[in-house]
Amino acid sequence: MNYPDATDHQFAAPAAPAPAFIGQGTAVEQSRAVAEVQAAVIVARQFPRNEETATRKMRQAFRQQSLAARSFFRFNRGGADGNITGETIQFAKELARCWGNIHHGLNELRRDDVAGESEMQAWAWDLESNERASTTFVVPHVRFTKTSGRKPLEDPRDVYENNTNNGARRLREMIFTVLPDWYREEAKEVANLTLQKGPGDKPLAQRIADAVTAFENLGVTVGQLEENRGRPTEKWLNLDVAQLQIIYGSISRGEVALEEEFPPQRVTAAEILRQHTEQPPTSTPQPEQQAPGEGTGQWPQARQPGSGAAS
């Protein structure tokens, strides 16, 4: 009989330490999670998706103005990158819902308040094709701003929101990984057409007026809007209003600063010259009365002694 040599195991990885005690609630939760995943896989195999039905559901969903307005983002990174545009996490989640048999999630694996970071995992799983995409990443508990630079986060609510915002971008990409490219591209086209068409009960002129009013409440002038669009308001198209709607949503969600999209207008030399020429001529100032020189013995007329004039 051959016995295994002890040297075969001298470099073996140590076994992961098992908890000394597992409570009844933990054991029940573990069993429930395993059974839930198994049941989801079995149901997905028994009731496979109908791609034609999924496409029809997607088209119907992205014809809604409320969803189309939340489907895209835009922000200015500055430098050579310029404006960055893309699809939001709401867009990705709606695609996953319409496609069906897809599970996705964002998990916080570890939080280290001493080191100021959190380890997180974003994942998406197509239960029908068994295609799974996941990524593990570290999120520093820091917020970067152009004005104050690096700002550490200590409030648990700030840390949670920072982790969620960073995780949403990874989750969006994981969902896109398990979805067909043609399905995503058609959804983008339908959403863009919905934004360009606008609400059916509002004419274009009213939509332009509503957009101008909404941005005026943020402190943006009509001149800044026209500079952003590159043409006056009377020449705006449905596409211009749709783009402004995307910008307004990005500003409201804090994805882009107001000053980045609408910098203060610069005054040109021609405008300064025109304002100067349009100003009415001013009256010629009267020469001020000079005090008498030393040794003259004279006073100004209003200040002669005995005249009764107030000094």
C-alpha positions as CSV (number, residue, x, y, z in Angstrom):
1,M,0.0,0.0,0.0
2,N,1.3,3.4,-1.0
3,Y,0.9,6.3,1.5
4,P,1.0,9.9,0.5
5,D,4.2,11.6,1.2
6,A,4.1,14.2,3.8
7,T,6.1,16.6,1.5
8,D,3.1,16.7,-0.9
9,H,1.2,18.8,1.5
10,Q,3.9,21.1,2.9
11,F,3.1,23.8,0.4
12,A,-0.7,23.3,0.4
13,A,-2.8,26.4,1.0
14,P,-4.2,26.5,4.6
15,A,-7.9,25.9,4.9
16,A,-10.1,28.9,5.4
17,P,-11.0,29.2,9.1
18,A,-14.6,28.2,9.7
19,P,-16.7,30.0,12.3
20,A,-16.8,28.1,15.6
21,F,-20.6,28.7,15.9
22,I,-23.3,29.4,13.4
23,G,-26.6,30.6,14.8
24,Q,-29.9,29.2,13.8
25,G,-30.9,32.4,12.0
26,T,-27.7,32.4,10.0
27,A,-28.1,28.8,9.0
28,V,-31.6,29.3,7.8
29,E,-30.6,32.4,5.8
30,Q,-27.8,30.5,4.1
31,S,-30.2,27.6,3.2
32,R,-32.8,30.1,1.9
33,A,-30.3,31.9,-0.3
34,V,-29.1,28.6,-1.9
35,A,-32.6,27.5,-2.5
36,E,-33.6,30.8,-3.9
37,V,-30.8,30.8,-6.5
38,Q,-31.6,27.2,-7.5
39,A,-35.3,28.0,-7.9
40,A,-34.4,31.0,-10.0
41,V,-32.2,29.0,-12.4
42,I,-34.8,26.3,-12.7
43,V,-37.6,28.8,-13.5
44,A,-35.4,30.6,-16.0
45,R,-34.8,27.3,-17.9
46,Q,-38.4,26.3,-17.8
47,F,-39.7,29.6,-19.0
48,P,-37.1,31.0,-21.4
49,R,-37.4,34.5,-22.7
50,N,-39.1,35.4,-25.9
51,E,-36.7,37.9,-27.6
52,E,-39.6,39.3,-29.7
53,T,-41.7,40.0,-26.6
54,A,-38.7,41.4,-24.8
55,T,-38.0,43.8,-27.7
56,R,-41.6,44.9,-27.8
57,K,-41.6,45.6,-24.0
58,M,-38.4,47.6,-24.4
59,R,-39.8,49.8,-27.2
60,Q,-43.0,50.5,-25.2
61,A,-41.0,51.4,-22.1
62,F,-38.6,53.9,-23.8
63,R,-41.5,55.6,-25.6
64,Q,-42.4,57.1,-22.2
65,Q,-41.1,60.7,-21.7
66,S,-40.3,60.2,-18.0
67,L,-38.1,57.2,-18.7
68,A,-36.4,58.7,-21.8
69,A,-35.5,61.8,-19.8
70,R,-33.7,59.7,-17.2
71,S,-31.9,57.5,-19.7
72,F,-28.9,59.7,-20.5
73,F,-26.3,61.8,-18.7
74,R,-23.8,64.4,-19.7
75,F,-21.0,66.2,-17.9
76,N,-17.9,68.2,-18.8
77,R,-14.6,66.6,-17.8
78,G,-12.6,69.5,-19.1
79,G,-9.4,69.4,-21.1
80,A,-9.2,67.3,-24.3
81,D,-12.0,65.0,-23.2
82,G,-14.7,67.7,-23.4
83,N,-18.3,66.6,-22.8
84,I,-18.9,63.0,-21.7
85,T,-22.3,61.4,-22.5
86,G,-23.7,58.0,-21.9
87,E,-26.6,55.9,-20.5
88,T,-27.6,56.1,-16.9
89,I,-28.1,53.2,-14.4
90,Q,-31.9,53.6,-14.8
91,F,-31.5,52.9,-18.5
92,A,-29.5,49.7,-17.8
93,K,-32.0,48.5,-15.1
94,E,-34.9,49.0,-17.4
95,L,-33.2,47.0,-20.1
96,A,-32.6,44.1,-17.7
97,R,-36.2,44.2,-16.6
98,C,-37.5,44.0,-20.1
99,W,-35.0,41.3,-21.2
100,G,-36.0,39.1,-18.3
101,N,-34.2,36.3,-16.4
102,I,-31.4,38.6,-15.2
103,H,-30.3,39.1,-11.7
104,H,-28.0,42.0,-10.7
105,G,-26.8,43.6,-7.6
106,L,-24.2,45.7,-5.7
107,N,-22.6,44.4,-2.6
108,E,-20.4,46.0,0.0
109,L,-17.8,43.3,0.9
110,R,-15.8,45.3,3.5
111,R,-15.7,48.7,5.0
112,D,-12.5,50.0,6.6
113,D,-13.1,53.3,8.4
114,V,-9.5,53.5,9.6
115,A,-8.0,53.2,6.0
116,G,-10.9,55.2,4.7
117,E,-12.1,52.8,1.9
118,S,-14.7,50.2,1.1
119,E,-14.4,47.1,-1.0
120,M,-17.4,46.5,-3.2
121,Q,-18.6,44.1,-5.9
122,A,-21.0,44.7,-8.8
123,W,-22.4,41.8,-10.7
124,A,-25.0,40.8,-13.2
125,W,-26.1,37.2,-14.1
126,D,-28.2,35.9,-17.0
127,L,-29.9,32.9,-15.4
128,E,-30.9,31.5,-18.7
129,S,-27.6,31.5,-20.5
130,N,-25.6,31.2,-17.3
131,E,-23.5,34.2,-18.3
132,R,-22.2,36.2,-15.4
133,A,-20.1,39.4,-15.1
134,S,-18.7,40.8,-11.9
135,T,-16.1,43.2,-10.8
136,T,-14.6,43.9,-7.4
137,F,-13.3,47.4,-6.7
138,V,-12.2,49.7,-3.9
139,V,-13.9,53.0,-3.3
140,P,-12.0,55.6,-1.2
141,H,-14.1,57.6,1.3
142,V,-13.1,60.8,-0.4
143,R,-15.0,63.4,-2.5
144,F,-13.0,65.4,-5.0
145,T,-14.2,68.9,-5.9
146,K,-12.6,71.6,-8.1
147,T,-12.9,74.2,-5.4
148,S,-11.8,72.5,-2.3
149,G,-9.9,69.5,-3.8
150,R,-9.8,66.3,-1.8
151,K,-12.3,66.1,1.0
152,P,-12.4,63.0,3.4
153,L,-15.8,61.7,4.2
154,E,-16.6,60.7,7.8
155,D,-20.4,60.9,8.0
156,P,-21.9,57.4,7.4
157,R,-24.5,58.8,5.1
158,D,-21.9,60.6,3.0
159,V,-19.9,57.3,2.8
160,Y,-23.0,55.4,1.8
161,E,-23.9,57.8,-1.0
162,N,-20.3,57.9,-2.3
163,N,-20.2,54.1,-2.4
164,T,-23.6,53.9,-4.1
165,N,-22.7,56.5,-6.8
166,N,-19.4,54.8,-7.6
167,G,-21.0,51.3,-7.6
168,A,-23.8,52.4,-9.9
169,R,-21.4,53.0,-12.7
170,R,-19.8,49.6,-12.3
171,L,-23.2,47.9,-12.0
172,R,-24.4,49.6,-15.2
173,E,-21.4,48.2,-17.1
174,M,-22.0,44.7,-15.7
175,I,-25.6,44.7,-16.9
176,F,-24.5,45.9,-20.4
177,T,-22.0,43.0,-20.5
178,V,-24.7,40.3,-20.3
179,L,-27.1,42.1,-22.7
180,P,-26.9,41.9,-26.5
181,D,-25.4,45.0,-28.1
182,W,-28.2,45.2,-30.7
183,Y,-30.8,45.3,-27.9
184,R,-29.0,48.2,-26.1
185,E,-28.4,50.2,-29.3
186,E,-32.1,49.9,-30.3
187,A,-33.1,51.1,-26.9
188,K,-30.9,54.2,-27.2
189,E,-32.4,55.0,-30.6
190,V,-36.0,54.7,-29.3
191,A,-35.2,56.9,-26.2
192,N,-33.5,59.5,-28.4
193,L,-36.5,59.6,-30.7
194,T,-38.8,60.0,-27.8
195,L,-36.8,63.0,-26.5
196,Q,-36.7,64.6,-29.9
197,K,-40.4,64.2,-30.4
198,G,-41.3,65.6,-27.0
199,P,-44.7,65.3,-25.3
200,G,-47.4,64.9,-27.9
201,D,-49.7,67.5,-26.2
202,K,-47.1,70.4,-26.2
203,P,-46.0,72.3,-29.3
204,L,-42.3,73.0,-29.8
205,A,-42.7,76.7,-28.9
206,Q,-44.2,75.9,-25.5
207,R,-41.4,73.3,-24.9
208,I,-38.8,76.0,-25.6
209,A,-40.5,78.4,-23.3
210,D,-40.6,75.8,-20.5
211,A,-36.9,75.0,-21.0
212,V,-36.0,78.7,-20.8
213,T,-38.1,79.1,-17.6
214,A,-36.6,76.0,-16.0
215,F,-33.0,77.2,-16.6
216,E,-33.8,80.8,-15.5
217,N,-34.8,79.4,-12.1
218,L,-31.2,78.0,-11.9
219,G,-29.8,81.4,-12.8
220,V,-29.0,80.6,-16.5
221,T,-29.8,83.4,-18.9
222,V,-31.2,83.1,-22.4
223,G,-27.9,84.2,-23.8
224,Q,-26.1,81.4,-22.1
225,L,-28.6,78.9,-23.4
226,E,-28.2,80.2,-26.9
227,E,-24.4,80.0,-26.6
228,N,-24.7,76.4,-25.5
229,R,-26.9,75.5,-28.4
230,G,-25.0,77.6,-30.9
231,R,-28.1,79.4,-32.3
232,P,-31.0,81.7,-31.1
233,T,-34.1,80.3,-29.4
234,E,-36.3,80.9,-32.5
235,K,-34.2,78.5,-34.5
236,W,-34.1,75.7,-31.9
237,L,-35.2,72.2,-32.9
238,N,-36.7,69.3,-30.9
239,L,-33.1,68.0,-30.6
240,D,-32.0,71.2,-28.9
241,V,-34.7,70.9,-26.3
242,A,-34.0,67.2,-25.8
243,Q,-30.3,68.0,-25.2
244,L,-31.2,70.7,-22.7
245,Q,-33.5,68.3,-20.9
246,I,-30.5,65.8,-20.5
247,I,-28.3,68.6,-19.3
248,Y,-30.9,69.8,-16.8
249,G,-31.3,66.2,-15.4
250,S,-27.5,65.9,-15.1
251,I,-27.3,69.2,-13.2
252,S,-30.2,68.2,-10.9
253,R,-28.5,64.8,-10.1
254,G,-25.2,66.5,-9.3
255,E,-23.4,64.8,-12.2
256,V,-22.2,68.1,-13.6
257,A,-21.8,71.6,-12.2
258,L,-23.9,74.5,-13.5
259,E,-20.8,76.6,-14.2
260,E,-19.3,73.8,-16.3
261,E,-22.2,73.7,-18.8
262,F,-23.0,77.4,-18.7
263,P,-19.8,79.5,-18.0
264,P,-20.3,83.2,-17.5
265,Q,-20.6,85.1,-20.7
266,R,-17.6,87.1,-21.8
267,V,-18.0,90.7,-22.8
268,T,-16.2,91.5,-26.0
269,A,-14.4,94.8,-26.9
270,A,-17.1,95.5,-29.5
271,E,-19.8,95.3,-26.9
272,I,-17.9,97.6,-24.6
273,L,-17.4,100.1,-27.4
274,R,-21.1,100.0,-28.4
275,Q,-22.2,100.5,-24.8
276,H,-19.9,103.5,-24.5
277,T,-21.2,105.1,-27.7
278,E,-24.8,104.6,-26.7
279,Q,-24.4,106.4,-23.3
280,P,-25.9,109.9,-23.3
281,P,-23.4,112.8,-23.1
282,T,-22.8,114.0,-19.6
283,S,-23.0,117.7,-18.6
284,T,-19.6,119.5,-18.3
285,P,-18.5,119.6,-14.7
286,Q,-18.2,123.0,-13.1
287,P,-14.6,123.9,-12.0
288,E,-14.2,123.6,-8.3
289,Q,-13.5,126.8,-6.4
290,Q,-9.9,126.9,-5.3
291,A,-8.9,128.1,-1.9
292,P,-7.1,131.4,-2.0
293,G,-3.3,131.4,-2.0
294,E,-1.4,132.2,1.0
295,G,-0.9,135.9,1.7
296,T,-3.8,137.1,-0.5
297,G,-6.3,137.7,2.4
298,Q,-9.3,136.8,0.2
299,W,-12.0,134.1,0.9
300,P,-14.4,132.5,-1.4
301,Q,-17.6,134.6,-1.9
302,A,-19.7,132.1,0.1
303,R,-17.4,132.3,3.1
304,Q,-16.7,136.1,3.5
305,P,-17.0,137.2,7.1
306,G,-20.3,138.9,7.8
307,S,-22.0,137.4,4.7
308,G,-24.2,135.2,6.8
309,A,-23.4,132.2,4.6
310,A,-23.0,128.9,6.4
311,S,-19.6,127.5,6.3
